[in-house]
Every structure is written in C-alpha cells, then in structure tokens.
Amino acid sequence: MQVVYSRCAGLDVHKKSVVACVITPNNSRGWHKEIRTFSTMTKDLLNLSDWLTSHDCTHVAFGLYWRVLATCF
C-alpha cells in the first residue's frame, strides 16, 4: 500500500472529550501509534493542538460516528 500522508491523526470527538491517535514513522521502517484523550475545554484543545504540532502532524481526519448510527434507527 502506498503511503499518502506519513504524519497524520484521527480524532474521535465526543461531548466532553476528544480521543486523538497520531501515527508517525519510526526508525525501524514501521509505524508508531500514540493515543491520548483531551477534554473539550479550551485549555485542553490548545494542548491537543500543541501535541499534534509536536508530532509534525500534517493532516487530521475525524468522523461523527453517532450520526451514522442515528440514521440507522
């Protein structure tokens, strides 16, 4: 599989928290995955931004899974 973005993150957004997963290349030709949870308060969202920047994250993707489930019922 071809790598399109080598430093990216996925966000799972909830009412009171955001779970973030950053995937970056590691030195042994593999991948490093790190997961952290942040609250949705402004200070923690700024910490999330700093954390993503510290990993040189270039792209972020997120989804609203509850909307998909809500349309099924």
PQR file of N, CA, C, O and H, with PARSE charges and radii, in Angstrom:
ATOM      1  N   MET A   1       0.840  -1.173   0.000 -0.4000 1.5000
ATOM      2  CA  MET A   1       0.000   0.000   0.000 -0.0000 2.0000
ATOM      3  C   MET A   1       0.889   1.241   0.000  0.5500 1.7000
ATOM      4  O   MET A   1       1.888   1.299   0.718 -0.5500 1.4000
ATOM      5  N   GLN A   2       0.525   2.216  -0.796 -0.4000 1.5000
ATOM      6  CA  GLN A   2       1.287   3.462  -0.889 -0.0000 2.0000
ATOM      7  C   GLN A   2       0.906   4.410   0.246  0.5500 1.7000
ATOM      8  O   GLN A   2      -0.278   4.613   0.518 -0.5500 1.4000
ATOM      9  H   GLN A   2      -0.286   2.169  -1.379  0.4000 1.0000
ATOM     10  N   VAL A   3       1.896   4.981   0.900 -0.4000 1.5000
ATOM     11  CA  VAL A   3       1.668   5.951   1.969 -0.0000 2.0000
ATOM     12  C   VAL A   3       1.411   7.310   1.326  0.5500 1.7000
ATOM     13  O   VAL A   3       2.227   7.793   0.540 -0.5500 1.4000
ATOM     14  H   VAL A   3       2.857   4.816   0.679  0.4000 1.0000
ATOM     15  N   VAL A   4       0.282   7.925   1.659 -0.4000 1.5000
ATOM     16  CA  VAL A   4      -0.070   9.236   1.123 -0.0000 2.0000
ATOM     17  C   VAL A   4       0.346  10.333   2.100  0.5500 1.7000
ATOM     18  O   VAL A   4       0.940  11.333   1.699 -0.5500 1.4000
ATOM     19  H   VAL A   4      -0.380   7.533   2.297  0.4000 1.0000
ATOM     20  N   TYR A   5       0.035  10.146   3.372 -0.4000 1.5000
ATOM     21  CA  TYR A   5       0.401  11.098   4.418 -0.0000 2.0000
ATOM     22  C   TYR A   5       1.158  10.336   5.500  0.5500 1.7000
ATOM     23  O   TYR A   5       0.604   9.435   6.129 -0.5500 1.4000
ATOM     24  H   TYR A   5      -0.448   9.333   3.699  0.4000 1.0000
ATOM     25  N   SER A   6       2.414  10.691   5.718 -0.4000 1.5000
ATOM     26  CA  SER A   6       3.230   9.926   6.656 -0.0000 2.0000
ATOM     27  C   SER A   6       3.052  10.364   8.107  0.5500 1.7000
ATOM     28  O   SER A   6       3.438   9.626   9.014 -0.5500 1.4000
ATOM     29  H   SER A   6       2.864  11.424   5.207  0.4000 1.0000
ATOM     30  N   ARG A   7       2.486  11.527   8.350 -0.4000 1.5000
ATOM     31  CA  ARG A   7       2.265  12.008   9.720 -0.0000 2.0000
ATOM     32  C   ARG A   7       0.839  12.529   9.807  0.5500 1.7000
ATOM     33  O   ARG A   7       0.541  13.647   9.387 -0.5500 1.4000
ATOM     34  H   ARG A   7       2.172  12.126   7.613  0.4000 1.0000
ATOM     35  N   CYS A   8      -0.037  11.694  10.363 -0.4000 1.5000
ATOM     36  CA  CYS A   8      -1.449  12.066  10.390 -0.0000 2.0000
ATOM     37  C   CYS A   8      -2.071  11.658  11.718  0.5500 1.7000
ATOM     38  O   CYS A   8      -1.468  10.940  12.516 -0.5500 1.4000
ATOM     39  H   CYS A   8       0.205  10.785  10.704  0.4000 1.0000
ATOM     40  N   ALA A   9      -3.286  12.133  11.932 -0.4000 1.5000
ATOM     41  CA  ALA A   9      -4.002  11.830  13.173 -0.0000 2.0000
ATOM     42  C   ALA A   9      -5.479  11.611  12.870  0.5500 1.7000
ATOM     43  O   ALA A   9      -6.019  12.127  11.891 -0.5500 1.4000
ATOM     44  H   ALA A   9      -3.775  12.716  11.284  0.4000 1.0000
ATOM     45  N   GLY A  10      -6.109  10.839  13.729 -0.4000 1.5000
ATOM     46  CA  GLY A  10      -7.548  10.644  13.685 -0.0000 2.0000
ATOM     47  C   GLY A  10      -8.135  11.127  14.996  0.5500 1.7000
ATOM     48  O   GLY A  10      -7.559  10.896  16.060 -0.5500 1.4000
ATOM     49  H   GLY A  10      -5.671  10.419  14.524  0.4000 1.0000
ATOM     50  N   LEU A  11      -9.264  11.790  14.930 -0.4000 1.5000
ATOM     51  CA  LEU A  11      -9.925  12.311  16.131 -0.0000 2.0000
ATOM     52  C   LEU A  11     -11.308  11.698  16.259  0.5500 1.7000
ATOM     53  O   LEU A  11     -12.055  11.607  15.284 -0.5500 1.4000
ATOM     54  H   LEU A  11      -9.732  11.978  14.066  0.4000 1.0000
ATOM     55  N   ASP A  12     -11.638  11.282  17.471 -0.4000 1.5000
ATOM     56  CA  ASP A  12     -12.983  10.822  17.801 -0.0000 2.0000
ATOM     57  C   ASP A  12     -13.547  11.853  18.778  0.5500 1.7000
ATOM     58  O   ASP A  12     -13.135  11.918  19.936 -0.5500 1.4000
ATOM     59  H   ASP A  12     -11.032  11.356  18.263  0.4000 1.0000
ATOM     60  N   VAL A  13     -14.486  12.647  18.297 -0.4000 1.5000
ATOM     61  CA  VAL A  13     -14.985  13.805  19.058 -0.0000 2.0000
ATOM     62  C   VAL A  13     -16.254  13.426  19.816  0.5500 1.7000
ATOM     63  O   VAL A  13     -17.213  12.914  19.238 -0.5500 1.4000
ATOM     64  H   VAL A  13     -14.821  12.594  17.356  0.4000 1.0000
ATOM     65  N   HIS A  14     -16.238  13.688  21.121 -0.4000 1.5000
ATOM     66  CA  HIS A  14     -17.386  13.446  21.986 -0.0000 2.0000
ATOM     67  C   HIS A  14     -17.798  14.773  22.623  0.5500 1.7000
ATOM     68  O   HIS A  14     -17.162  15.802  22.394 -0.5500 1.4000
ATOM     69  H   HIS A  14     -15.459  14.103  21.590  0.4000 1.0000
ATOM     70  N   LYS A  15     -18.857  14.743  23.415 -0.4000 1.5000
ATOM     71  CA  LYS A  15     -19.334  15.963  24.062 -0.0000 2.0000
ATOM     72  C   LYS A  15     -18.312  16.517  25.056  0.5500 1.7000
ATOM     73  O   LYS A  15     -18.091  17.727  25.098 -0.5500 1.4000
ATOM     74  H   LYS A  15     -19.374  13.907  23.601  0.4000 1.0000
ATOM     75  N   LYS A  16     -17.686  15.648  25.856 -0.4000 1.5000
ATOM     76  CA  LYS A  16     -16.773  16.114  26.897 -0.0000 2.0000
ATOM     77  C   LYS A  16     -15.319  15.717  26.659  0.5500 1.7000
ATOM     78  O   LYS A  16     -14.452  16.050  27.467 -0.5500 1.4000
ATOM     79  H   LYS A  16     -17.866  14.665  25.822  0.4000 1.0000
ATOM     80  N   SER A  17     -15.042  15.019  25.575 -0.4000 1.5000
ATOM     81  CA  SER A  17     -13.658  14.599  25.331 -0.0000 2.0000
ATOM     82  C   SER A  17     -13.387  14.430  23.845  0.5500 1.7000
ATOM     83  O   SER A  17     -14.299  14.281  23.032 -0.5500 1.4000
ATOM     84  H   SER A  17     -15.747  14.749  24.919  0.4000 1.0000
ATOM     85  N   VAL A  18     -12.108  14.457  23.523 -0.4000 1.5000
ATOM     86  CA  VAL A  18     -11.627  14.177  22.175 -0.0000 2.0000
ATOM     87  C   VAL A  18     -10.513  13.145  22.319  0.5500 1.7000
ATOM     88  O   VAL A  18      -9.534  13.374  23.030 -0.5500 1.4000
ATOM     89  H   VAL A  18     -11.367  14.578  24.183  0.4000 1.0000
ATOM     90  N   VAL A  19     -10.667  12.011  21.642 -0.4000 1.5000
ATOM     91  CA  VAL A  19      -9.630  10.984  21.648 -0.0000 2.0000
ATOM     92  C   VAL A  19      -8.852  11.141  20.349  0.5500 1.7000
ATOM     93  O   VAL A  19      -9.431  11.131  19.263 -0.5500 1.4000
ATOM     94  H   VAL A  19     -11.462  11.826  21.064  0.4000 1.0000
ATOM     95  N   ALA A  20      -7.540  11.286  20.468 -0.4000 1.5000
ATOM     96  CA  ALA A  20      -6.688  11.524  19.307 -0.0000 2.0000
ATOM     97  C   ALA A  20      -5.672  10.397  19.169  0.5500 1.7000
ATOM     98  O   ALA A  20      -5.097   9.936  20.156 -0.5500 1.4000
ATOM     99  H   ALA A  20      -7.070  11.295  21.351  0.4000 1.0000
ATOM    100  N   CYS A  21      -5.461   9.964  17.940 -0.4000 1.5000
ATOM    101  CA  CYS A  21      -4.461   8.944  17.638 -0.0000 2.0000
ATOM    102  C   CYS A  21      -3.538   9.502  16.564  0.5500 1.7000
ATOM    103  O   CYS A  21      -3.983   9.849  15.470 -0.5500 1.4000
ATOM    104  H   CYS A  21      -5.928  10.338  17.138  0.4000 1.0000
ATOM    105  N   VAL A  22      -2.248   9.585  16.883 -0.4000 1.5000
ATOM    106  CA  VAL A  22      -1.252  10.068  15.924 -0.0000 2.0000
ATOM    107  C   VAL A  22      -0.439   8.872  15.432  0.5500 1.7000
ATOM    108  O   VAL A  22       0.007   8.042  16.224 -0.5500 1.4000
ATOM    109  H   VAL A  22      -1.887   9.303  17.772  0.4000 1.0000
ATOM    110  N   ILE A  23      -0.257   8.797  14.128 -0.4000 1.5000
ATOM    111  CA  ILE A  23       0.558   7.742  13.530 -0.0000 2.0000
ATOM    112  C   ILE A  23       1.708   8.400  12.791  0.5500 1.7000
ATOM    113  O   ILE A  23       1.509   9.231  11.905 -0.5500 1.4000
ATOM    114  H   ILE A  23      -0.619   9.472  13.484  0.4000 1.0000
ATOM    115  N   THR A  24       2.929   8.005  13.178 -0.4000 1.5000
ATOM    116  CA  THR A  24       4.143   8.567  12.575 -0.0000 2.0000
ATOM    117  C   THR A  24       5.117   7.442  12.263  0.5500 1.7000
ATOM    118  O   THR A  24       5.059   6.380  12.883 -0.5500 1.4000
ATOM    119  H   THR A  24       3.091   7.330  13.898  0.4000 1.0000
ATOM    120  N   PRO A  25       6.014   7.666  11.307 -0.5600 1.5000
ATOM    121  CA  PRO A  25       7.011   6.628  11.019  0.2800 2.0000
ATOM    122  C   PRO A  25       7.998   6.502  12.171  0.5500 1.7000
ATOM    123  O   PRO A  25       8.342   7.493  12.816 -0.5500 1.4000
ATOM    124  N   ASN A  26       8.457   5.263  12.426 -0.4000 1.5000
ATOM    125  CA  ASN A  26       9.501   5.095  13.439 -0.0000 2.0000
ATOM    126  C   ASN A  26      10.801   4.686  12.753  0.5500 1.7000
ATOM    127  O   ASN A  26      10.828   4.476  11.540 -0.5500 1.4000
ATOM    128  H   ASN A  26       8.177   4.458  11.902  0.4000 1.0000
ATOM    129  N   ASN A  27      11.862   4.574  13.518 -0.4000 1.5000
ATOM    130  CA  ASN A  27      13.188   4.359  12.947 -0.0000 2.0000
ATOM    131  C   ASN A  27      13.383   2.979  12.332  0.5500 1.7000
ATOM    132  O   ASN A  27      14.277   2.803  11.504 -0.5500 1.4000
ATOM    133  H   ASN A  27      11.841   4.745  14.503  0.4000 1.0000
ATOM    134  N   SER A  28      12.586   2.013  12.708 -0.4000 1.5000
ATOM    135  CA  SER A  28      12.773   0.652  12.201 -0.0000 2.0000
ATOM    136  C   SER A  28      11.848   0.336  11.024  0.5500 1.7000
ATOM    137  O   SER A  28      11.410  -0.803  10.865 -0.5500 1.4000
ATOM    138  H   SER A  28      11.859   2.156  13.381  0.4000 1.0000
ATOM    139  N   ARG A  29      11.556   1.328  10.215 -0.4000 1.5000
ATOM    140  CA  ARG A  29      10.736   1.186   8.999 -0.0000 2.0000
ATOM    141  C   ARG A  29       9.321   0.719   9.290  0.5500 1.7000
ATOM    142  O   ARG A  29       8.682   0.094   8.443 -0.5500 1.4000
ATOM    143  H   ARG A  29      11.912   2.254  10.344  0.4000 1.0000
ATOM    144  N   GLY A  30       8.840   1.015  10.461 -0.4000 1.5000
ATOM    145  CA  GLY A  30       7.472   0.684  10.834 -0.0000 2.0000
ATOM    146  C   GLY A  30       6.721   1.949  11.186  0.5500 1.7000
ATOM    147  O   GLY A  30       7.061   3.042  10.733 -0.5500 1.4000
ATOM    148  H   GLY A  30       9.359   1.522  11.149  0.4000 1.0000
ATOM    149  N   TRP A  31       5.702   1.783  11.993 -0.4000 1.5000
ATOM    150  CA  TRP A  31       4.860   2.914  12.374 -0.0000 2.0000
ATOM    151  C   TRP A  31       4.707   2.970  13.875  0.5500 1.7000
ATOM    152  O   TRP A  31       4.650   1.940  14.546 -0.5500 1.4000
ATOM    153  H   TRP A  31       5.426   0.895  12.360  0.4000 1.0000
ATOM    154  N   HIS A  32       4.641   4.186  14.398 -0.4000 1.5000
ATOM    155  CA  HIS A  32       4.426   4.421  15.824 -0.0000 2.0000
ATOM    156  C   HIS A  32       3.044   5.023  15.991  0.5500 1.7000
ATOM    157  O   HIS A  32       2.703   6.010  15.340 -0.5500 1.4000
ATOM    158  H   HIS A  32       4.687   5.023  13.853  0.4000 1.0000
ATOM    159  N   LYS A  33       2.241   4.417  16.876 -0.4000 1.5000
ATOM    160  CA  LYS A  33       0.893   4.909  17.124 -0.0000 2.0000
ATOM    161  C   LYS A  33       0.809   5.351  18.582  0.5500 1.7000
ATOM    162  O   LYS A  33       1.205   4.616  19.487 -0.5500 1.4000
ATOM    163  H   LYS A  33       2.518   3.615  17.405  0.4000 1.0000
ATOM    164  N   GLU A  34       0.290   6.560  18.800 -0.4000 1.5000
ATOM    165  CA  GLU A  34       0.121   7.088  20.149 -0.0000 2.0000
ATOM    166  C   GLU A  34      -1.293   7.629  20.296  0.5500 1.7000
ATOM    167  O   GLU A  34      -1.777   8.365  19.436 -0.5500 1.4000
ATOM    168  H   GLU A  34      -0.031   7.157  18.065  0.4000 1.0000
ATOM    169  N   ILE A  35      -1.953   7.263  21.389 -0.4000 1.5000
ATOM    170  CA  ILE A  35      -3.335   7.679  21.621 -0.0000 2.0000
ATOM    171  C   ILE A  35      -3.402   8.482  22.920  0.5500 1.7000
ATOM    172  O   ILE A  35      -2.853   8.080  23.946 -0.5500 1.4000
ATOM    173  H   ILE A  35      -1.560   6.665  22.088  0.4000 1.0000
ATOM    174  N   ARG A  36      -4.086   9.627  22.853 -0.4000 1.5000
ATOM    175  CA  ARG A  36      -4.295  10.465  24.044 -0.0000 2.0000
ATOM    176  C   ARG A  36      -5.723  10.985  24.055  0.5500 1.7000
ATOM    177  O   ARG A  36      -6.357  11.122  23.009 -0.5500 1.4000
ATOM    178  H   ARG A  36      -4.531   9.954  22.020  0.4000 1.0000
ATOM    179  N   THR A  37      -6.219  11.273  25.246 -0.4000 1.5000
ATOM    180  CA  THR A  37      -7.564  11.820  25.412 -0.0000 2.0000
ATOM    181  C   THR A  37      -7.462  13.219  26.006  0.5500 1.7000
ATOM    182  O   THR A  37      -6.712  13.453  26.953 -0.5500 1.4000
ATOM    183  H   THR A  37      -5.705  11.162  26.097  0.4000 1.0000
ATOM    184  N   PHE A  38      -8.228  14.145  25.432 -0.4000 1.5000
ATOM    185  CA  PHE A  38      -8.259  15.540  25.869 -0.0000 2.0000
ATOM    186  C   PHE A  38      -9.704  15.916  26.172  0.5500 1.7000
ATOM    187  O   PHE A  38     -10.630  15.393  25.552 -0.5500 1.4000
ATOM    188  H   PHE A  38      -8.837  13.955  24.663  0.4000 1.0000
ATOM    189  N   SER A  39      -9.892  16.821  27.124 -0.4000 1.5000
ATOM    190  CA  SER A  39     -11.246  17.326  27.365 -0.0000 2.0000
ATOM    191  C   SER A  39     -11.570  18.359  26.282  0.5500 1.7000
ATOM    192  O   SER A  39     -10.701  18.755  25.506 -0.5500 1.4000
ATOM    193  H   SER A  39      -9.140  17.246  27.627  0.4000 1.0000
ATOM    194  N   THR A  40     -12.815  18.781  26.246 -0.4000 1.5000
ATOM    195  CA  THR A  40     -13.229  19.765  25.236 -0.0000 2.0000
ATOM    196  C   THR A  40     -13.149  21.197  25.755  0.5500 1.7000
ATOM    197  O   THR A  40     -13.660  22.118  25.118 -0.5500 1.4000
ATOM    198  H   THR A  40     -13.521  18.459  26.877  0.4000 1.0000
ATOM    199  N   MET A  41     -12.517  21.385  26.897 -0.4000 1.5000
ATOM    200  CA  MET A  41     -12.300  22.737  27.406 -0.0000 2.0000
ATOM    201  C   MET A  41     -11.201  23.407  26.579  0.5500 1.7000
ATOM    202  O   MET A  41     -10.317  22.729  26.053 -0.5500 1.4000
ATOM    203  H   MET A  41     -12.102  20.637  27.414  0.4000 1.0000
ATOM    204  N   THR A  42     -11.254  24.712  26.466 -0.4000 1.5000
ATOM    205  CA  THR A  42     -10.336  25.457  25.597 -0.0000 2.0000
ATOM    206  C   THR A  42      -8.874  25.142  25.887  0.5500 1.7000
ATOM    207  O   THR A  42      -8.092  24.934  24.959 -0.5500 1.4000
ATOM    208  H   THR A  42     -11.972  25.262  26.893  0.4000 1.0000
ATOM    209  N   LYS A  43      -8.497  25.106  27.152 -0.4000 1.5000
ATOM    210  CA  LYS A  43      -7.100  24.836  27.519 -0.0000 2.0000
ATOM    211  C   LYS A  43      -6.639  23.482  26.982  0.5500 1.7000
ATOM    212  O   LYS A  43      -5.534  23.366  26.451 -0.5500 1.4000
ATOM    213  H   LYS A  43      -9.131  25.275  27.906  0.4000 1.0000
ATOM    214  N   ASP A  44      -7.485  22.460  27.121 -0.4000 1.5000
ATOM    215  CA  ASP A  44      -7.116  21.129  26.626 -0.0000 2.0000
ATOM    216  C   ASP A  44      -7.130  21.051  25.105  0.5500 1.7000
ATOM    217  O   ASP A  44      -6.326  20.321  24.525 -0.5500 1.4000
ATOM    218  H   ASP A  44      -8.383  22.554  27.552  0.4000 1.0000
ATOM    219  N   LEU A  45      -8.009  21.774  24.453 -0.4000 1.5000
ATOM    220  CA  LEU A  45      -7.999  21.793  22.992 -0.0000 2.0000
ATOM    221  C   LEU A  45      -6.724  22.456  22.471  0.5500 1.7000
ATOM    222  O   LEU A  45      -6.186  22.053  21.440 -0.5500 1.4000
ATOM    223  H   LEU A  45      -8.663  22.367  24.924  0.4000 1.0000
ATOM    224  N   LEU A  46      -6.247  23.469  23.183 -0.4000 1.5000
ATOM    225  CA  LEU A  46      -4.968  24.079  22.816 -0.0000 2.0000
ATOM    226  C   LEU A  46      -3.819  23.097  23.068  0.5500 1.7000
ATOM    227  O   LEU A  46      -2.852  23.064  22.307 -0.5500 1.4000
ATOM    228  H   LEU A  46      -6.683  23.797  24.021  0.4000 1.0000
ATOM    229  N   ASN A  47      -3.925  22.294  24.139 -0.4000 1.5000
ATOM    230  CA  ASN A  47      -2.932  21.245  24.384 -0.0000 2.0000
ATOM    231  C   ASN A  47      -2.962  20.192  23.274  0.5500 1.7000
ATOM    232  O   ASN A  47      -1.915  19.692  22.863 -0.5500 1.4000
ATOM    233  H   ASN A  47      -4.710  22.320  24.757  0.4000 1.0000
ATOM    234  N   LEU A  48      -4.143  19.860  22.795 -0.4000 1.5000
ATOM    235  CA  LEU A  48      -4.278  18.938  21.667 -0.0000 2.0000
ATOM    236  C   LEU A  48      -3.566  19.493  20.441  0.5500 1.7000
ATOM    237  O   LEU A  48      -2.826  18.776  19.768 -0.5500 1.4000
ATOM    238  H   LEU A  48      -4.994  20.266  23.129  0.4000 1.0000
ATOM    239  N   SER A  49      -3.788  20.752  20.157 -0.4000 1.5000
ATOM    240  CA  SER A  49      -3.127  21.406  19.018 -0.0000 2.0000
ATOM    241  C   SER A  49      -1.607  21.362  19.168  0.5500 1.7000
ATOM    242  O   SER A  49      -0.892  21.055  18.214 -0.5500 1.4000
ATOM    243  H   SER A  49      -4.389  21.335  20.703  0.4000 1.0000
ATOM    244  N   ASP A  50      -1.120  21.670  20.367 -0.4000 1.5000
ATOM    245  CA  ASP A  50       0.322  21.621  20.620 -0.0000 2.0000
ATOM    246  C   ASP A  50       0.867  20.208  20.457  0.5500 1.7000
ATOM    247  O   ASP A  50       1.953  20.023  19.907 -0.5500 1.4000
ATOM    248  H   ASP A  50      -1.701  21.920  21.141  0.4000 1.0000
ATOM    249  N   TRP A  51       0.121  19.209  20.930 -0.4000 1.5000
ATOM    250  CA  TRP A  51       0.541  17.812  20.831 -0.0000 2.0000
ATOM    251  C   TRP A  51       0.641  17.375  19.369  0.5500 1.7000
ATOM    252  O   TRP A  51       1.600  16.710  18.977 -0.5500 1.4000
ATOM    253  H   TRP A  51      -0.761  19.360  21.376  0.4000 1.0000
ATOM    254  N   LEU A  52      -0.359  17.753  18.564 -0.4000 1.5000
ATOM    255  CA  LEU A  52      -0.326  17.417  17.134 -0.0000 2.0000
ATOM    256  C   LEU A  52       0.851  18.106  16.450  0.5500 1.7000
ATOM    257  O   LEU A  52       1.534  17.504  15.621 -0.5500 1.4000
ATOM    258  H   LEU A  52      -1.138  18.293  18.882  0.4000 1.0000
ATOM    259  N   THR A  53       1.083  19.359  16.796 -0.4000 1.5000
ATOM    260  CA  THR A  53       2.200  20.109  16.218 -0.0000 2.0000
ATOM    261  C   THR A  53       3.538  19.504  16.626  0.5500 1.7000
ATOM    262  O   THR A  53       4.462  19.450  15.815 -0.5500 1.4000
ATOM    263  H   THR A  53       0.528  19.849  17.469  0.4000 1.0000
ATOM    264  N   SER A  54       3.653  19.050  17.860 -0.4000 1.5000
ATOM    265  CA  SER A  54       4.909  18.462  18.334 -0.0000 2.0000
ATOM    266  C   SER A  54       5.250  17.167  17.600  0.5500 1.7000
ATOM    267  O   SER A  54       6.413  16.766  17.557 -0.5500 1.4000
ATOM    268  H   SER A  54       2.902  19.094  18.519  0.4000 1.0000
ATOM    269  N   HIS A  55       4.245  16.515  17.026 -0.4000 1.5000
ATOM    270  CA  HIS A  55       4.462  15.303  16.233 -0.0000 2.0000
ATOM    271  C   HIS A  55       4.574  15.619  14.736  0.5500 1.7000
ATOM    272  O   HIS A  55       4.601  14.709  13.907 -0.5500 1.4000
ATOM    273  H   HIS A  55       3.300  16.840  17.061  0.4000 1.0000
ATOM    274  N   ASP A  56       4.638  16.897  14.398 -0.4000 1.5000
ATOM    275  CA  ASP A  56       4.692  17.328  12.990 -0.0000 2.0000
ATOM    276  C   ASP A  56       3.543  16.751  12.171  0.5500 1.7000
ATOM    277  O   ASP A  56       3.709  16.395  11.004 -0.5500 1.4000
ATOM    278  H   ASP A  56       4.616  17.636  15.071  0.4000 1.0000
ATOM    279  N   CYS A  57       2.382  16.666  12.799 -0.4000 1.5000
ATOM    280  CA  CYS A  57       1.193  16.120  12.141 -0.0000 2.0000
ATOM    281  C   CYS A  57       0.723  17.088  11.052  0.5500 1.7000
ATOM    282  O   CYS A  57       0.491  18.268  11.318 -0.5500 1.4000
ATOM    283  H   CYS A  57       2.247  16.955  13.746  0.4000 1.0000
ATOM    284  N   THR A  58       0.586  16.580   9.830 -0.4000 1.5000
ATOM    285  CA  THR A  58       0.205  17.439   8.709 -0.0000 2.0000
ATOM    286  C   THR A  58      -1.269  17.335   8.331  0.5500 1.7000
ATOM    287  O   THR A  58      -1.816  18.253   7.720 -0.5500 1.4000
ATOM    288  H   THR A  58       0.775  15.622   9.614  0.4000 1.0000
ATOM    289  N   HIS A  59      -1.927  16.213   8.690 -0.4000 1.5000
ATOM    290  CA  HIS A  59      -3.326  16.013   8.324 -0.0000 2.0000
ATOM    291  C   HIS A  59      -4.080  15.366   9.483  0.5500 1.7000
ATOM    292  O   HIS A  59      -3.557  14.496  10.178 -0.5500 1.4000
ATOM    293  H   HIS A  59      -1.483  15.467   9.186  0.4000 1.0000
ATOM    294  N   VAL A  60      -5.318  15.811   9.671 -0.4000 1.5000
ATOM    295  CA  VAL A  60      -6.180  15.268  10.716 -0.0000 2.0000
ATOM    296  C   VAL A  60      -7.513  14.886  10.078  0.5500 1.7000
ATOM    297  O   VAL A  60      -8.073  15.640   9.283 -0.5500 1.4000
ATOM    298  H   VAL A  60      -5.743  16.518   9.106  0.4000 1.0000
ATOM    299  N   ALA A  61      -8.008  13.712  10.437 -0.4000 1.5000
ATOM    300  CA  ALA A  61      -9.321  13.254   9.967 -0.0000 2.0000
ATOM    301  C   ALA A  61     -10.186  12.973  11.183  0.5500 1.7000
ATOM    302  O   ALA A  61      -9.687  12.517  12.212 -0.5500 1.4000
ATOM    303  H   ALA A  61      -7.554  13.100  11.084  0.4000 1.0000
ATOM    304  N   PHE A  62     -11.480  13.242  11.068 -0.4000 1.5000
ATOM    305  CA  PHE A  62     -12.379  12.905  12.167 -0.0000 2.0000
ATOM    306  C   PHE A  62     -13.730  12.526  11.608  0.5500 1.7000
ATOM    307  O   PHE A  62     -14.094  12.905  10.495 -0.5500 1.4000
ATOM    308  H   PHE A  62     -11.885  13.611  10.232  0.4000 1.0000
ATOM    309  N   GLY A  63     -14.459  11.778  12.394 -0.4000 1.5000
ATOM    310  CA  GLY A  63     -15.777  11.335  11.975 -0.0000 2.0000
ATOM    311  C   GLY A  63     -16.767  11.470  13.106  0.5500 1.7000
ATOM    312  O   GLY A  63     -16.403  11.472  14.282 -0.5500 1.4000
ATOM    313  H   GLY A  63     -14.163  11.470  13.298  0.4000 1.0000
ATOM    314  N   LEU A  64     -17.998  11.580  12.736 -0.4000 1.5000
ATOM    315  CA  LEU A  64     -19.075  11.670  13.722 -0.0000 2.0000
ATOM    316  C   LEU A  64     -19.871  10.370  13.644  0.5500 1.7000
ATOM    317  O   LEU A  64     -20.910  10.300  12.988 -0.5500 1.4000
ATOM    318  H   LEU A  64     -18.294  11.579  11.781  0.4000 1.0000
ATOM    319  N   TYR A  65     -19.362   9.341  14.329 -0.4000 1.5000
ATOM    320  CA  TYR A  65     -19.957   8.013  14.229 -0.0000 2.0000
ATOM    321  C   TYR A  65     -21.383   7.974  14.759  0.5500 1.7000
ATOM    322  O   TYR A  65     -22.190   7.171  14.292 -0.5500 1.4000
ATOM    323  H   TYR A  65     -18.518   9.398  14.862  0.4000 1.0000
ATOM    324  N   TRP A  66     -21.703   8.817  15.714 -0.4000 1.5000
ATOM    325  CA  TRP A  66     -23.065   8.803  16.260 -0.0000 2.0000
ATOM    326  C   TRP A  66     -24.077   9.220  15.210  0.5500 1.7000
ATOM    327  O   TRP A  66     -25.228   8.789  15.267 -0.5500 1.4000
ATOM    328  H   TRP A  66     -21.048   9.470  16.093  0.4000 1.0000
ATOM    329  N   ARG A  67     -23.684  10.041  14.263 -0.4000 1.5000
ATOM    330  CA  ARG A  67     -24.621  10.430  13.203 -0.0000 2.0000
ATOM    331  C   ARG A  67     -24.942   9.253  12.296  0.5500 1.7000
ATOM    332  O   ARG A  67     -26.083   9.098  11.860 -0.5500 1.4000
ATOM    333  H   ARG A  67     -22.749  10.392  14.217  0.4000 1.0000
ATOM    334  N   VAL A  68     -23.957   8.432  12.013 -0.4000 1.5000
ATOM    335  CA  VAL A  68     -24.175   7.241  11.192 -0.0000 2.0000
ATOM    336  C   VAL A  68     -25.127   6.296  11.918  0.5500 1.7000
ATOM    337  O   VAL A  68     -26.062   5.775  11.311 -0.5500 1.4000
ATOM    338  H   VAL A  68     -23.031   8.558  12.367  0.4000 1.0000
ATOM    339  N   LEU A  69     -24.900   6.072  13.206 -0.4000 1.5000
ATOM    340  CA  LEU A  69     -25.784   5.189  13.976 -0.0000 2.0000
ATOM    341  C   LEU A  69     -27.187   5.768  14.080  0.5500 1.7000
ATOM    342  O   LEU A  69     -28.170   5.030  14.020 -0.5500 1.4000
ATOM    343  H   LEU A  69     -24.140   6.496  13.699  0.4000 1.0000
ATOM    344  N   ALA A  70     -27.284   7.092  14.238 -0.4000 1.5000
ATOM    345  CA  ALA A  70     -28.596   7.724  14.378 -0.0000 2.0000
ATOM    346  C   ALA A  70     -29.430   7.575  13.130  0.5500 1.7000
ATOM    347  O   ALA A  70     -30.654   7.487  13.228 -0.5500 1.4000
ATOM    348  H   ALA A  70     -26.485   7.691  14.287  0.4000 1.0000
ATOM    349  N   THR A  71     -28.822   7.544  11.961 -0.4000 1.5000
ATOM    350  CA  THR A  71     -29.588   7.408  10.722 -0.0000 2.0000
ATOM    351  C   THR A  71     -30.050   5.975  10.486  0.5500 1.7000
ATOM    352  O   THR A  71     -30.952   5.742   9.681 -0.5500 1.4000
ATOM    353  H   THR A  71     -27.827   7.616  11.881  0.4000 1.0000
ATOM    354  N   CYS A  72     -29.438   5.001  11.187 -0.4000 1.5000
ATOM    355  CA  CYS A  72     -29.818   3.591  11.006 -0.0000 2.0000
ATOM    356  C   CYS A  72     -31.065   3.210  11.795  0.5500 1.7000
ATOM    357  O   CYS A  72     -31.702   2.202  11.492 -0.5500 1.4000
ATOM    358  H   CYS A  72     -28.706   5.190  11.841  0.4000 1.0000
ATOM    359  N   PHE A  73     -31.422   4.006  12.807 -0.4000 1.5000
ATOM    360  CA  PHE A  73     -32.552   3.622  13.658 -0.0000 2.0000
ATOM    361  C   PHE A  73     -33.712   4.547  13.505  0.5500 1.7000
ATOM    362  O   PHE A  73     -34.741   4.359  14.154 -0.5500 1.4000
ATOM    363  H   PHE A  73     -30.904   4.825  13.053  0.4000 1.0000
TER
END
